[in-house]
Amino acid sequence: MRSSSDGVLEIFNESIPRRFKEGVLRLLFNAYRISRAECHSRFEPQEAANLWPFYRREVIEQEMRTLAKQFRGMTAAAVRDPSVTWWYHTRIVSGQTTFTQNAVTHPQEVVRPAYFRQAYAVTNRQKYLSKDLAPDDLPDDWLLYSILIHGRSPQIPHGLGFAHFVFPRPDLEEYYTPRIDLFSEFPQIVAANMPQQSAGEDDGPNPELNEQEDIG
């Protein structure tokens, strides 16, 4: 078994099927698109803007669980955060990897600390990814913890702008260096989901891009 961060991407890719990653990227594009449309079809613009990030989150979480059911050996569950009795998050486990998802404003933004994320980073022995702490062999029950981060595009209002699997350190204050950029891995999906603009058409900058997106 591996004992340092050198094998992080190998562990992840052995645990998470490529077809699942492809499906995740497709559902993110779809969730960003349909959630905004549904919010604006039912509410005035001000209320729709307030609701959209939360509605989008629930679409993503539910669709991820549905997608996971299509893969043998992968489990997905809506888990209640023990520190907040009314808040649930989706946790997916496959092979030696478990992950949750979170929206952020840009790819380098570190997801804020939360009880459930800290629990996963610590109880899953995330510290073993550090070379100076890693044992010769990882425990048999060791799980790599990853967070699927995603956010809006600066060019396309309300469109998906990035999607990365990142690996947080135990203190959740930064990420380990390796990450998986789904846009780079599946450029054909990105191209197929980017809206085609007519000549001279310009949507302008995204006015909401600087708003805090971390609601996971």
FIKOLZA-1660 file (N, C-alpha, C; in steps of 0.1 Angstrom, whole numbers, plus 5000, padded with zeros to 4 digits):
% residues 216
   i   px   py   pz ch aa at
   1 5008 4988 5000  A  M  N
   1 5000 5000 5000  A  M CA
   1 5009 5012 5000  A  M  C
   2 5003 5024 4996  A  R  N
   2 5011 5036 4995  A  R CA
   2 5012 5043 5008  A  R  C
   3 5022 5051 5010  A  S  N
   3 5024 5057 5023  A  S CA
   3 5027 5072 5022  A  S  C
   4 5025 5079 5011  A  S  N
   4 5027 5093 5010  A  S CA
   4 5018 5099 5000  A  S  C
   5 5019 5113 4999  A  S  N
   5 5011 5120 4989  A  S CA
   5 5014 5117 4975  A  S  C
   6 5025 5110 4972  A  D  N
   6 5029 5107 4958  A  D CA
   6 5018 5098 4952  A  D  C
   7 5011 5090 4960  A  G  N
   7 5001 5081 4954  A  G CA
   7 4987 5086 4955  A  G  C
   8 4985 5098 4959  A  V  N
   8 4971 5103 4961  A  V CA
   8 4963 5102 4948  A  V  C
   9 4967 5107 4937  A  L  N
   9 4959 5106 4925  A  L CA
   9 4957 5092 4920  A  L  C
  10 4967 5083 4922  A  E  N
  10 4965 5069 4919  A  E CA
  10 4955 5062 4927  A  E  C
  11 4955 5065 4940  A  I  N
  11 4945 5060 4949  A  I CA
  11 4931 5064 4945  A  I  C
  12 4930 5077 4942  A  F  N
  12 4917 5083 4939  A  F CA
  12 4912 5077 4926  A  F  C
  13 4920 5076 4916  A  N  N
  13 4916 5071 4903  A  N CA
  13 4913 5056 4903  A  N  C
  14 4920 5049 4911  A  E  N
  14 4916 5035 4913  A  E CA
  14 4903 5033 4920  A  E  C
  15 4899 5042 4928  A  S  N
  15 4887 5041 4936  A  S CA
  15 4875 5047 4929  A  S  C
  16 4877 5057 4922  A  I  N
  16 4865 5064 4916  A  I CA
  16 4866 5062 4901  A  I  C
  17 4856 5055 4895  A  P  N
  17 4856 5051 4881  A  P CA
  17 4856 5064 4872  A  P  C
  18 4863 5063 4861  A  R  N
  18 4863 5074 4852  A  R CA
  18 4849 5078 4847  A  R  C
  19 4841 5068 4845  A  R  N
  19 4827 5071 4840  A  R CA
  19 4819 5079 4851  A  R  C
  20 4822 5076 4864  A  F  N
  20 4815 5084 4874  A  F CA
  20 4820 5098 4874  A  F  C
  21 4833 5101 4872  A  K  N
  21 4838 5114 4872  A  K CA
  21 4831 5122 4860  A  K  C
  22 4830 5115 4849  A  E  N
  22 4824 5121 4837  A  E CA
  22 4809 5124 4840  A  E  C
  23 4802 5115 4847  A  G  N
  23 4788 5118 4850  A  G CA
  23 4787 5129 4860  A  G  C
  24 4796 5130 4869  A  V  N
  24 4796 5142 4879  A  V CA
  24 4797 5155 4872  A  V  C
  25 4806 5156 4862  A  L  N
  25 4808 5168 4855  A  L CA
  25 4795 5172 4847  A  L  C
  26 4789 5162 4841  A  R  N
  26 4777 5164 4833  A  R CA
  26 4766 5169 4843  A  R  C
  27 4764 5163 4854  A  L  N
  27 4753 5167 4863  A  L CA
  27 4756 5181 4869  A  L  C
  28 4769 5185 4871  A  L  N
  28 4772 5198 4876  A  L CA
  28 4767 5209 4866  A  L  C
  29 4771 5207 4853  A  F  N
  29 4766 5216 4843  A  F CA
  29 4751 5217 4843  A  F  C
  30 4744 5205 4844  A  N  N
  30 4730 5205 4843  A  N CA
  30 4724 5212 4856  A  N  C
  31 4730 5209 4867  A  A  N
  31 4724 5215 4880  A  A CA
  31 4725 5230 4880  A  A  C
  32 4736 5235 4875  A  Y  N
  32 4738 5250 4874  A  Y CA
  32 4727 5256 4865  A  Y  C
  33 4725 5249 4854  A  R  N
  33 4716 5254 4844  A  R CA
  33 4701 5253 4848  A  R  C
  34 4697 5241 4853  A  I  N
  34 4682 5239 4855  A  I CA
  34 4678 5246 4869  A  I  C
  35 4687 5246 4878  A  S  N
  35 4683 5252 4891  A  S CA
  35 4681 5267 4890  A  S  C
  36 4689 5274 4882  A  R  N
  36 4686 5288 4880  A  R CA
  36 4673 5290 4873  A  R  C
  37 4671 5282 4862  A  A  N
  37 4658 5284 4855  A  A CA
  37 4646 5281 4864  A  A  C
  38 4647 5271 4872  A  E  N
  38 4635 5268 4881  A  E CA
  38 4633 5279 4891  A  E  C
  39 4644 5284 4897  A  C  N
  39 4642 5294 4907  A  C CA
  39 4636 5307 4901  A  C  C
  40 4641 5311 4889  A  H  N
  40 4636 5323 4883  A  H CA
  40 4622 5321 4877  A  H  C
  41 4618 5309 4875  A  S  N
  41 4604 5306 4870  A  S CA
  41 4594 5307 4881  A  S  C
  42 4598 5307 4893  A  R  N
  42 4588 5307 4904  A  R CA
  42 4589 5319 4913  A  R  C
  43 4600 5326 4913  A  F  N
  43 4602 5337 4922  A  F CA
  43 4606 5350 4915  A  F  C
  44 4604 5361 4922  A  E  N
  44 4609 5374 4917  A  E CA
  44 4625 5373 4917  A  E  C
  45 4631 5382 4908  A  P  N
  45 4646 5381 4907  A  P CA
  45 4654 5382 4920  A  P  C
  46 4649 5390 4929  A  Q  N
  46 4656 5391 4942  A  Q CA
  46 4656 5378 4950  A  Q  C
  47 4644 5373 4951  A  E  N
  47 4642 5360 4958  A  E CA
  47 4649 5349 4951  A  E  C
  48 4649 5349 4938  A  A  N
  48 4655 5338 4930  A  A CA
  48 4670 5339 4932  A  A  C
  49 4676 5351 4933  A  A  N
  49 4691 5352 4935  A  A CA
  49 4694 5347 4949  A  A  C
  50 4686 5349 4959  A  N  N
  50 4689 5344 4972  A  N CA
  50 4688 5329 4973  A  N  C
  51 4678 5323 4966  A  L  N
  51 4675 5309 4967  A  L CA
  51 4684 5300 4959  A  L  C
  52 4689 5305 4948  A  W  N
  52 4696 5297 4938  A  W CA
  52 4707 5289 4943  A  W  C
  53 4717 5295 4951  A  P  N
  53 4728 5286 4955  A  P CA
  53 4723 5274 4964  A  P  C
  54 4713 5276 4972  A  F  N
  54 4708 5265 4980  A  F CA
  54 4700 5255 4972  A  F  C
  55 4692 5260 4963  A  Y  N
  55 4685 5250 4955  A  Y CA
  55 4694 5242 4946  A  Y  C
  56 4704 5249 4940  A  R  N
  56 4714 5242 4932  A  R CA
  56 4722 5232 4940  A  R  C
  57 4725 5235 4953  A  R  N
  57 4732 5225 4961  A  R CA
  57 4724 5212 4963  A  R  C
  58 4711 5214 4965  A  E  N
  58 4702 5202 4967  A  E CA
  58 4701 5194 4955  A  E  C
  59 4700 5200 4943  A  V  N
  59 4700 5193 4930  A  V CA
  59 4713 5185 4929  A  V  C
  60 4724 5191 4931  A  I  N
  60 4737 5184 4930  A  I CA
  60 4738 5172 4939  A  I  C
  61 4734 5174 4952  A  E  N
  61 4736 5164 4962  A  E CA
  61 4726 5152 4958  A  E  C
  62 4714 5155 4955  A  Q  N
  62 4705 5144 4951  A  Q CA
  62 4709 5136 4939  A  Q  C
  63 4714 5144 4929  A  E  N
  63 4718 5137 4916  A  E CA
  63 4731 5129 4918  A  E  C
  64 4740 5134 4927  A  M  N
  64 4752 5126 4929  A  M CA
  64 4748 5112 4935  A  M  C
  65 4738 5112 4945  A  R  N
  65 4734 5099 4951  A  R CA
  65 4728 5090 4940  A  R  C
  66 4720 5096 4931  A  T  N
  66 4714 5088 4921  A  T CA
  66 4724 5082 4911  A  T  C
  67 4734 5091 4908  A  L  N
  67 4745 5086 4899  A  L CA
  67 4753 5075 4906  A  L  C
  68 4756 5076 4918  A  A  N
  68 4764 5066 4925  A  A CA
  68 4758 5052 4925  A  A  C
  69 4744 5052 4926  A  K  N
  69 4737 5039 4926  A  K CA
  69 4739 5031 4913  A  K  C
  70 4744 5037 4903  A  Q  N
  70 4747 5030 4890  A  Q CA
  70 4760 5023 4890  A  Q  C
  71 4768 5025 4901  A  F  N
  71 4782 5019 4901  A  F CA
  71 4783 5009 4912  A  F  C
  72 4787 4997 4908  A  R  N
  72 4788 4986 4918  A  R CA
  72 4799 4989 4928  A  R  C
  73 4797 4987 4941  A  G  N
  73 4807 4989 4951  A  G CA
  73 4807 5004 4956  A  G  C
  74 4800 5013 4950  A  M  N
  74 4799 5027 4954  A  M CA
  74 4787 5029 4963  A  M  C
  75 4788 5036 4974  A  T  N
  75 4777 5039 4983  A  T CA
  75 4776 5054 4984  A  T  C
  76 4763 5058 4986  A  A  N
  76 4761 5072 4988  A  A CA
  76 4749 5074 4998  A  A  C
  77 4751 5083 5007  A  A  N
  77 4740 5086 5017  A  A CA
  77 4739 5100 5020  A  A  C
  78 4727 5105 5024  A  A  N
  78 4725 5118 5029  A  A CA
  78 4727 5117 5044  A  A  C
  79 4738 5123 5049  A  V  N
  79 4742 5122 5063  A  V CA
  79 4739 5134 5071  A  V  C
  80 4733 5133 5083  A  R  N
  80 4730 5145 5091  A  R CA
  80 4742 5149 5098  A  R  C
  81 4745 5162 5098  A  D  N
  81 4757 5167 5105  A  D CA
  81 4753 5167 5120  A  D  C
  82 4761 5160 5128  A  P  N
  82 4758 5159 5143  A  P CA
  82 4758 5172 5150  A  P  C
  83 4765 5182 5144  A  S  N
  83 4766 5195 5151  A  S CA
  83 4754 5204 5147  A  S  C
  84 4747 5201 5137  A  V  N
  84 4735 5209 5132  A  V CA
  84 4724 5199 5128  A  V  C
  85 4715 5197 5137  A  T  N
  85 4705 5186 5135  A  T CA
  85 4697 5187 5122  A  T  C
  86 4695 5199 5117  A  W  N
  86 4687 5200 5105  A  W CA
  86 4694 5200 5092  A  W  C
  87 4708 5199 5092  A  W  N
  87 4716 5200 5080  A  W CA
  87 4721 5187 5075  A  W  C
  88 4719 5183 5063  A  Y  N
  88 4724 5171 5057  A  Y CA
  88 4734 5173 5046  A  Y  C
  89 4743 5164 5045  A  H  N
  89 4753 5165 5033  A  H CA
  89 4753 5151 5027  A  H  C
  90 4757 5150 5015  A  T  N
  90 4759 5137 5008  A  T CA
  90 4773 5133 5009  A  T  C
  91 4775 5120 5013  A  R  N
  91 4788 5114 5014  A  R CA
  91 4788 5102 5005  A  R  C
  92 4799 5101 4996  A  I  N
  92 4800 5090 4987  A  I CA
  92 4813 5083 4990  A  I  C
  93 4812 5070 4991  A  V  N
  93 4824 5061 4994  A  V CA
  93 4826 5051 4983  A  V  C
  94 4838 5050 4978  A  S  N
  94 4841 5040 4968  A  S CA
  94 4856 5036 4969  A  S  C
  95 4858 5023 4970  A  G  N
  95 4872 5018 4972  A  G CA
  95 4878 5025 4984  A  G  C
  96 4890 5031 4982  A  Q  N
  96 4897 5037 4993  A  Q CA
  96 4895 5052 4994  A  Q  C
  97 4884 5057 4988  A  T  N
  97 4881 5071 4988  A  T CA
  97 4867 5074 4992  A  T  C
  98 4866 5085 5000  A  T  N
  98 4853 5091 5003  A  T CA
  98 4853 5106 5000  A  T  C
  99 4842 5111 4996  A  F  N
  99 4842 5125 4993  A  F CA
  99 4828 5132 4995  A  F  C
 100 4829 5145 4997  A  T  N
 100 4817 5153 4998  A  T CA
 100 4818 5164 4987  A  T  C
 101 4809 5173 4986  A  Q  N
 101 4810 5184 4976  A  Q CA
 101 4807 5198 4983  A  Q  C
 102 4812 5208 4976  A  N  N
 102 4811 5221 4981  A  N CA
 102 4813 5232 4970  A  N  C
 103 4805 5242 4970  A  A  N
 103 4806 5253 4961  A  A CA
 103 4816 5264 4967  A  A  C
 104 4825 5269 4959  A  V  N
 104 4834 5280 4963  A  V CA
 104 4834 5290 4952  A  V  C
 105 4841 5302 4955  A  T  N
 105 4841 5313 4945  A  T CA
 105 4852 5311 4935  A  T  C
 106 4863 5304 4939  A  H  N
 106 4874 5302 4929  A  H CA
 106 4881 5289 4932  A  H  C
 107 4888 5283 4923  A  P  N
 107 4894 5270 4925  A  P CA
 107 4904 5269 4937  A  P  C
 108 4910 5281 4941  A  Q  N
 108 4920 5280 4952  A  Q CA
 108 4914 5283 4965  A  Q  C
 109 4902 5286 4966  A  E  N
 109 4895 5289 4979  A  E CA
 109 4894 5277 4987  A  E  C
 110 4898 5278 4999  A  V  N
 110 4897 5266 5009  A  V CA
 110 4883 5266 5015  A  V  C
 111 4877 5255 5014  A  V  N
 111 4864 5254 5020  A  V CA
 111 4864 5256 5035  A  V  C
 112 4855 5263 5040  A  R  N
 112 4855 5267 5055  A  R CA
 112 4854 5254 5063  A  R  C
 113 4860 5255 5075  A  P  N
 113 4859 5243 5084  A  P CA
 113 4844 5240 5088  A  P  C
 114 4841 5228 5089  A  A  N
 114 4828 5223 5093  A  A CA
 114 4830 5210 5101  A  A  C
 115 4821 5208 5110  A  Y  N
 115 4823 5196 5119  A  Y CA
 115 4825 5183 5111  A  Y  C
 116 4816 5181 5101  A  F  N
 116 4816 5169 5094  A  F CA
 116 4828 5168 5085  A  F  C
 117 4833 5179 5079  A  R  N
 117 4845 5178 5071  A  R CA
 117 4857 5175 5080  A  R  C
 118 4858 5182 5091  A  Q  N
 118 4869 5179 5101  A  Q CA
 118 4869 5165 5105  A  Q  C
 119 4857 5159 5108  A  A  N
 119 4856 5145 5112  A  A CA
 119 4861 5136 5101  A  A  C
 120 4858 5139 5088  A  Y  N
 120 4863 5130 5077  A  Y CA
 120 4878 5131 5076  A  Y  C
 121 4883 5143 5077  A  A  N
 121 4897 5146 5074  A  A CA
 121 4905 5139 5085  A  A  C
 122 4900 5139 5098  A  V  N
 122 4908 5133 5109  A  V CA
 122 4905 5118 5110  A  V  C
 123 4893 5114 5110  A  T  N
 123 4890 5100 5113  A  T CA
 123 4895 5091 5101  A  T  C
 124 4895 5097 5089  A  N  N
 124 4900 5090 5077  A  N CA
 124 4915 5090 5076  A  N  C
 125 4922 5096 5087  A  R  N
 125 4936 5096 5088  A  R CA
 125 4943 5103 5076  A  R  C
 126 4937 5115 5073  A  Q  N
 126 4943 5123 5063  A  Q CA
 126 4957 5127 5065  A  Q  C
 127 4961 5127 5078  A  K  N
 127 4975 5130 5081  A  K CA
 127 4985 5120 5075  A  K  C
 128 4981 5108 5071  A  Y  N
 128 4990 5099 5065  A  Y CA
 128 4994 5103 5051  A  Y  C
 129 4988 5113 5045  A  L  N
 129 4993 5118 5032  A  L CA
 129 5005 5127 5034  A  L  C
 130 5008 5131 5046  A  S  N
 130 5021 5139 5048  A  S CA
 130 5033 5129 5049  A  S  C
 131 5043 5132 5041  A  K  N
 131 5054 5123 5041  A  K CA
 131 5061 5121 5054  A  K  C
 132 5061 5132 5062  A  D  N
 132 5069 5131 5075  A  D CA
 132 5060 5124 5086  A  D  C
 133 5047 5121 5083  A  L  N
 133 5039 5114 5093  A  L CA
 133 5035 5101 5088  A  L  C
 134 5037 5098 5076  A  A  N
 134 5032 5085 5070  A  A CA
 134 5039 5073 5076  A  A  C
 135 5031 5063 5079  A  P  N
 135 5037 5050 5084  A  P CA
 135 5042 5042 5072  A  P  C
 136 5049 5032 5074  A  D  N
 136 5054 5024 5063  A  D CA
 136 5043 5018 5055  A  D  C
 137 5032 5014 5061  A  D  N
 137 5020 5009 5054  A  D CA
 137 5008 5016 5060  A  D  C
 138 4999 5020 5051  A  L  N
 138 4986 5026 5055  A  L CA
 138 4977 5015 5061  A  L  C
 139 4969 5019 5071  A  P  N
 139 4960 5009 5078  A  P CA
 139 4950 5003 5067  A  P  C
 140 4945 4991 5070  A  D  N
 140 4936 4985 5060  A  D CA
 140 4923 4993 5059  A  D  C
 141 4919 5000 5070  A  D  N
 141 4906 5007 5069  A  D CA
 141 4908 5022 5065  A  D  C
 142 4920 5025 5060  A  W  N
 142 4923 5039 5057  A  W CA
 142 4914 5044 5045  A  W  C
 143 4909 5056 5045  A  L  N
 143 4901 5062 5034  A  L CA
 143 4907 5076 5031  A  L  C
 144 4909 5078 5018  A  L  N
 144 4913 5091 5014  A  L CA
 144 4901 5100 5013  A  L  C
 145 4902 5112 5019  A  Y  N
 145 4891 5121 5019  A  Y CA
 145 4893 5132 5009  A  Y  C
 146 4883 5134 5000  A  S  N
 146 4884 5144 4990  A  S CA
 146 4871 5153 4990  A  S  C
 147 4873 5165 4985  A  I  N
 147 4861 5174 4984  A  I CA
 147 4860 5178 4969  A  I  C
 148 4848 5176 4964  A  L  N
 148 4845 5181 4950  A  L CA
 148 4841 5196 4951  A  L  C
 149 4850 5205 4947  A  I  N
 149 4847 5219 4947  A  I CA
 149 4843 5223 4933  A  I  C
 150 4834 5233 4933  A  H  N
 150 4829 5238 4920  A  H CA
 150 4824 5252 4922  A  H  C
 151 4823 5260 4911  A  G  N
 151 4819 5273 4912  A  G CA
 151 4815 5279 4899  A  G  C
 152 4810 5292 4900  A  R  N
 152 4805 5299 4888  A  R CA
 152 4816 5304 4879  A  R  C
 153 4813 5305 4866  A  S  N
 153 4822 5311 4856  A  S CA
 153 4822 5326 4857  A  S  C
 154 4834 5332 4855  A  P  N
 154 4835 5347 4855  A  P CA
 154 4830 5352 4841  A  P  C
 155 4829 5343 4831  A  Q  N
 155 4825 5348 4818  A  Q CA
 155 4810 5345 4815  A  Q  C
 156 4805 5334 4821  A  I  N
 156 4791 5330 4818  A  I CA
 156 4783 5331 4830  A  I  C
 157 4774 5341 4831  A  P  N
 157 4766 5343 4843  A  P CA
 157 4759 5331 4847  A  P  C
 158 4760 5326 4859  A  H  N
 158 4753 5315 4865  A  H CA
 158 4757 5302 4858  A  H  C
 159 4768 5301 4851  A  G  N
 159 4772 5289 4845  A  G CA
 159 4784 5283 4853  A  G  C
 160 4786 5270 4851  A  L  N
 160 4797 5263 4858  A  L CA
 160 4810 5268 4853  A  L  C
 161 4819 5271 4862  A  G  N
 161 4832 5277 4857  A  G CA
 161 4844 5267 4860  A  G  C
 162 4842 5258 4869  A  F  N
 162 4853 5249 4872  A  F CA
 162 4848 5238 4881  A  F  C
 163 4855 5227 4882  A  A  N
 163 4851 5215 4890  A  A CA
 163 4864 5207 4893  A  A  C
 164 4868 5207 4906  A  H  N
 164 4880 5200 4909  A  H CA
 164 4878 5191 4921  A  H  C
 165 4884 5179 4921  A  F  N
 165 4885 5171 4933  A  F CA
 165 4898 5175 4940  A  F  C
 166 4897 5180 4953  A  V  N
 166 4909 5184 4960  A  V CA
 166 4910 5176 4973  A  V  C
 167 4922 5176 4979  A  F  N
 167 4924 5168 4991  A  F CA
 167 4929 5176 5002  A  F  C
 168 4920 5179 5012  A  P  N
 168 4923 5188 5023  A  P CA
 168 4932 5182 5033  A  P  C
 169 4940 5191 5039  A  R  N
 169 4948 5187 5050  A  R CA
 169 4939 5185 5063  A  R  C
 170 4944 5178 5073  A  P  N
 170 4935 5175 5085  A  P CA
 170 4930 5188 5091  A  P  C
 171 4937 5199 5091  A  D  N
 171 4932 5211 5097  A  D CA
 171 4923 5219 5088  A  D  C
 172 4921 5214 5076  A  L  N
 172 4912 5221 5066  A  L CA
 172 4916 5235 5063  A  L  C
 173 4929 5239 5065  A  E  N
 173 4933 5252 5062  A  E CA
 173 4940 5254 5049  A  E  C
 174 4943 5242 5042  A  E  N
 174 4948 5243 5029  A  E CA
 174 4946 5229 5023  A  E  C
 175 4949 5228 5010  A  Y  N
 175 4948 5215 5002  A  Y CA
 175 4962 5210 5000  A  Y  C
 176 4963 5197 4999  A  Y  N
 176 4975 5191 4994  A  Y CA
 176 4977 5194 4979  A  Y  C
 177 4989 5194 4974  A  T  N
 177 4992 5198 4961  A  T CA
 177 4984 5191 4950  A  T  C
 178 4983 5178 4949  A  P  N
 178 4976 5171 4938  A  P CA
 178 4961 5174 4938  A  P  C
 179 4956 5176 4927  A  R  N
 179 4941 5178 4925  A  R CA
 179 4937 5173 4912  A  R  C
 180 4924 5170 4910  A  I  N
 180 4919 5165 4897  A  I CA
 180 4910 5176 4891  A  I  C
 181 4914 5182 4880  A  D  N
 181 4906 5192 4873  A  D CA
 181 4897 5185 4863  A  D  C
 182 4884 5184 4865  A  L  N
 182 4875 5177 4856  A  L CA
 182 4874 5184 4843  A  L  C
 183 4876 5197 4842  A  F  N
 183 4875 5205 4829  A  F CA
 183 4887 5200 4820  A  F  C
 184 4898 5198 4827  A  S  N
 184 4910 5194 4819  A  S CA
 184 4909 5179 4815  A  S  C
 185 4903 5171 4824  A  E  N
 185 4901 5157 4821  A  E CA
 185 4891 5154 4810  A  E  C
 186 4880 5162 4810  A  F  N
 186 4869 5159 4800  A  F CA
 186 4866 5172 4792  A  F  C
 187 4875 5176 4784  A  P  N
 187 4873 5189 4776  A  P CA
 187 4861 5188 4766  A  P  C
 188 4858 5175 4762  A  Q  N
 188 4847 5174 4753  A  Q CA
 188 4834 5177 4759  A  Q  C
 189 4833 5174 4772  A  I  N
 189 4820 5177 4780  A  I CA
 189 4819 5192 4782  A  I  C
 190 4830 5198 4785  A  V  N
 190 4830 5213 4787  A  V CA
 190 4826 5220 4774  A  V  C
 191 4832 5215 4763  A  A  N
 191 4829 5222 4750  A  A CA
 191 4814 5220 4747  A  A  C
 192 4808 5208 4750  A  A  N
 192 4794 5206 4746  A  A CA
 192 4785 5213 4755  A  A  C
 193 4789 5218 4767  A  N  N
 193 4780 5224 4776  A  N CA
 193 4782 5239 4777  A  N  C
 194 4792 5245 4770  A  M  N
 194 4794 5259 4770  A  M CA
 194 4784 5265 4760  A  M  C
 195 4777 5276 4764  A  P  N
 195 4767 5282 4755  A  P CA
 195 4774 5288 4743  A  P  C
 196 4768 5287 4732  A  Q  N
 196 4774 5293 4720  A  Q CA
 196 4769 5308 4718  A  Q  C
 197 4778 5318 4718  A  Q  N
 197 4774 5331 4716  A  Q CA
 197 4774 5336 4702  A  Q  C
 198 4765 5344 4698  A  S  N
 198 4764 5349 4685  A  S CA
 198 4775 5360 4683  A  S  C
 199 4779 5363 4671  A  A  N
 199 4789 5373 4669  A  A CA
 199 4785 5386 4675  A  A  C
 200 4793 5392 4683  A  G  N
 200 4791 5405 4689  A  G CA
 200 4783 5404 4702  A  G  C
 201 4778 5392 4705  A  E  N
 201 4770 5390 4718  A  E CA
 201 4780 5389 4730  A  E  C
 202 4776 5396 4741  A  D  N
 202 4785 5396 4752  A  D CA
 202 4776 5397 4765  A  D  C
 203 4776 5387 4773  A  D  N
 203 4768 5386 4785  A  D CA
 203 4774 5395 4796  A  D  C
 204 4787 5400 4794  A  G  N
 204 4793 5408 4804  A  G CA
 204 4798 5400 4816  A  G  C
 205 4804 5407 4826  A  P  N
 205 4809 5400 4838  A  P CA
 205 4798 5394 4847  A  P  C
 206 4801 5385 4855  A  N  N
 206 4791 5379 4864  A  N CA
 206 4790 5388 4876  A  N  C
 207 4779 5395 4878  A  P  N
 207 4778 5405 4889  A  P CA
 207 4778 5398 4903  A  P  C
 208 4775 5385 4904  A  E  N
 208 4774 5378 4917  A  E CA
 208 4787 5370 4920  A  E  C
 209 4797 5371 4912  A  L  N
 209 4808 5362 4913  A  L CA
 209 4815 5364 4926  A  L  C
 210 4815 5376 4932  A  N  N
 210 4823 5378 4945  A  N CA
 210 4815 5374 4957  A  N  C
 211 4803 5370 4955  A  E  N
 211 4795 5366 4967  A  E CA
 211 4800 5353 4972  A  E  C
 212 4799 5351 4985  A  Q  N
 212 4803 5339 4992  A  Q CA
 212 4795 5327 4987  A  Q  C
 213 4801 5316 4982  A  E  N
 213 4794 5305 4977  A  E CA
 213 4794 5293 4986  A  E  C
 214 4802 5294 4997  A  D  N
 214 4804 5282 5005  A  D CA
 214 4792 5280 5014  A  D  C
 215 4783 5271 5010  A  I  N
 215 4771 5268 5017  A  I CA
 215 4770 5253 5021  A  I  C
 216 4781 5246 5019  A  G  N
 216 4780 5231 5020  A  G CA
 216 4780 5226 5034  A  G  C
% end
